Amino acid sequence: MAVGGLTASLVWVAVGAVIAVMLVSPDGGDSGGNGRGHETVLSRLKAGDCFAGFRKGAADVAVTALPCTRPHDGEVVAQAGLPDDDAYPGDKGLAGEATKVCTDRLAFLVKSRYYEDLDVYLDKPDEAAWRAGDRHVTCVMRYGGTGKLASPLAATLDPARKTLQEFEAGDCFAEWKDADAAARAVPCTEPHKVQVYAAFDLPWEGLATSGVPWAYPGKKIIDANASRGCRKRAAKAFAPHARPAGVRTDFVGPSAKAWYFGVQKVICLLRADKGTLKKSVLGK
């Protein structure tokens, strides 16, 4: 019943329109609320429940349900309804619909300080369960970093960080690596190495080569579209004045992981070749 791992496999192919309803259980479902933890299966947990362990069986995943204030390995972040169609959409179609639902529900975790070590696991119905009326997907985050989580994931967010989706033309950053999903902006009057001169969204549909809408189209296609879009915007941004010496243009497109977190934005950048910049290069 379950598909897991944030990889470029068929489980991450997204298809079809989705009507999603989050079913949050403030008190948790089978969450080990007595503080001691107990053995259960993943499908019995509710949104907000945390767990340790992860042992796949033939039909379910065995976990130890724990309060989120105790050290744990993962959390059920959301449960959502899939389209209530009579016709089974097929394994690929169902995986795609489940992925799109969970993408919408997990996007906020890009601001988590643990983002780079979080992996998505989807628990969805198989064909037999679907025909029996099961139309729900459980969106799970597993932590793969050092040690364990010690709080709900919502408590790990850094509101001061700007995500790629929030980057805007004119934003400056003291330091920013391409792999970072979020970064802290600084005033452009302070020393900085990077400035955004443009940002735009790639189409969610239409780029995939697999014939399945919303599938991650691959780095080559992303880069080609990002490069072309940034060249056009650079010509416009620097038409009123020449680009300053000592900076080079660059771009960052969404990675496969970011794509499945709902990030479609391309960031067009200027980078200082040496040292730092001390004012905006956009003439503002």
ZATORSE-344632 format. One line per field, with one value per residue (C-alpha): x, y, z. Coordinates in steps of 0.02 Angstrom, whole numbers. Layout:
N
c1 = [X, ...]
c2 = [Y, ...]
c3 = [Z, ...]
REM end
This chain:
284
c1 = [0, 143, 266, 414, 571, 592, 667, 639, 536, 358, 292, 339, 248, 101, -57, -232, -326, -337, -467, -375, -445, -329, -395, -301, -317, -255, -248, -169, -237, -130, 7, 69, -5, 35, 217, 282, 259, 184, 193, 66, 57, 80, -96, -170, -81, -163, -97, 14, 66, 251, 340, 505, 563, 502, 485, 401, 288, 187, 35, 88, 233, 265, 313, 321, 198, 271, 226, 316, 406, 503, 647, 571, 610, 462, 292, 126, 110, -57, -195, -296, -435, -404, -529, -679, -688, -767, -633, -467, -337, -202, -45, 44, -109, -144, 38, 32, -128, -61, 102, 13, -96, 54, 157, 27, 24, 214, 272, 283, 423, 547, 577, 619, 799, 795, 732, 885, 869, 682, 616, 436, 343, 168, 46, -91, -222, -183, -311, -406, -419, -471, -613, -665, -687, -520, -485, -354, -167, -57, 88, 236, 402, 549, 708, 872, 994, 1103, 1011, 823, 689, 636, 487, 345, 407, 302, 414, 571, 524, 632, 513, 658, 713, 651, 611, 650, 466, 481, 638, 606, 704, 815, 841, 1021, 1105, 1269, 1298, 1189, 1226, 1129, 1074, 994, 805, 795, 909, 909, 903, 1008, 993, 1086, 1185, 1269, 1409, 1334, 1388, 1223, 1079, 921, 886, 733, 624, 490, 391, 411, 248, 196, 124, 198, 382, 373, 440, 360, 188, 128, 90, 177, 319, 491, 557, 740, 884, 927, 754, 742, 911, 873, 710, 787, 937, 828, 709, 850, 937, 778, 756, 939, 921, 773, 846, 1009, 939, 938, 1118, 1266, 1293, 1425, 1599, 1651, 1485, 1424, 1251, 1192, 1028, 955, 811, 708, 787, 689, 661, 605, 491, 395, 381, 288, 436, 430, 525, 684, 799, 906, 1061, 1209, 1361, 1514, 1669, 1780, 1747, 1574, 1453, 1401, 1253, 1117, 1175, 1002, 1021, 892]
c2 = [0, 118, 201, 294, 394, 561, 492, 512, 352, 327, 363, 545, 559, 677, 661, 731, 863, 845, 893, 889, 898, 897, 797, 859, 770, 888, 749, 627, 460, 317, 433, 352, 491, 401, 450, 271, 233, 75, -33, 4, 21, 180, 176, 197, 360, 529, 699, 766, 594, 553, 386, 295, 149, 106, -78, -119, -270, -349, -238, -100, -17, -55, 93, 142, 284, 421, 596, 724, 792, 629, 584, 515, 475, 546, 627, 609, 786, 772, 657, 708, 647, 591, 620, 510, 435, 266, 216, 162, 282, 150, 134, 279, 389, 356, 386, 550, 607, 561, 653, 812, 810, 788, 917, 1048, 996, 985, 1144, 1242, 1127, 1206, 1330, 1193, 1194, 1006, 1022, 947, 790, 762, 628, 604, 440, 418, 290, 268, 135, -6, -56, -172, -39, 90, -19, -47, 141, 200, 372, 441, 470, 493, 614, 566, 649, 544, 620, 554, 668, 643, 596, 613, 745, 813, 923, 934, 985, 1143, 1199, 1184, 1322, 1478, 1620, 1735, 1627, 1664, 1513, 1505, 1538, 1700, 1767, 1931, 2043, 2155, 2031, 2022, 1879, 1880, 1699, 1574, 1403, 1339, 1186, 1290, 1290, 1447, 1587, 1746, 1907, 2058, 2243, 2275, 2412, 2276, 2168, 2031, 1913, 1876, 1981, 1924, 2022, 1923, 1775, 1681, 1519, 1375, 1293, 1149, 1062, 1048, 1017, 833, 713, 559, 603, 629, 809, 876, 749, 823, 849, 826, 946, 966, 1031, 1137, 1218, 1251, 1340, 1432, 1493, 1555, 1645, 1728, 1790, 1878, 1956, 2009, 2106, 2199, 2224, 2300, 2397, 2563, 2543, 2430, 2281, 2325, 2253, 2113, 2020, 1874, 1812, 1645, 1555, 1422, 1312, 1197, 1032, 869, 881, 1063, 1024, 898, 1024, 1136, 1248, 1296, 1459, 1503, 1629, 1740, 1795, 1911, 1846, 1944, 1869, 1925, 2000, 2069, 2198, 2346, 2414, 2357, 2320, 2355, 2542, 2557]
c3 = [0, 28, -84, -16, -45, -129, -289, -474, -481, -537, -363, -393, -559, -529, -632, -634, -538, -350, -224, -59, 117, 266, 412, 565, 730, 868, 995, 874, 821, 885, 944, 1101, 1205, 1368, 1336, 1337, 1153, 1082, 927, 792, 602, 503, 430, 604, 638, 612, 559, 697, 761, 777, 773, 790, 684, 511, 468, 303, 298, 159, 187, 306, 397, 581, 689, 872, 905, 1015, 1074, 965, 1119, 1134, 1016, 857, 675, 583, 584, 494, 427, 338, 280, 129, 18, -160, -301, -269, -442, -476, -601, -530, -604, -619, -514, -599, -596, -413, -366, -459, -377, -205, -240, -294, -137, -22, -116, -72, 110, 136, 50, 215, 276, 154, 296, 420, 479, 446, 267, 185, 292, 269, 153, 100, 115, 46, 114, -16, -56, -176, -308, -190, -56, -185, -248, -67, -48, 23, -51, 68, 64, 217, 195, 305, 336, 391, 463, 395, 484, 637, 796, 807, 802, 972, 926, 800, 628, 635, 779, 671, 548, 532, 485, 444, 298, 123, 15, -169, -201, -102, -184, -277, -393, -286, -143, -81, 12, 105, 55, -32, -102, -250, -152, -14, -20, 86, 142, 246, 146, 199, 153, -9, 80, 182, 109, 2, -135, -222, -287, -375, -534, -589, -539, -634, -625, -745, -800, -689, -841, -1014, -976, -933, -1065, -986, -1053, -875, -822, -665, -673, -640, -817, -773, -744, -928, -974, -817, -851, -1035, -993, -845, -946, -1089, -971, -873, -1032, -1086, -915, -904, -1066, -991, -817, -882, -1030, -934, -875, -905, -794, -664, -683, -567, -569, -671, -712, -650, -622, -509, -562, -450, -405, -410, -222, -230, -379, -276, -135, -256, -302, -486, -476, -570, -486, -599, -503, -507, -413, -360, -442, -299, -129, -93, -160, -54, -149, -267, -444, -512, -500, -361]
REM end
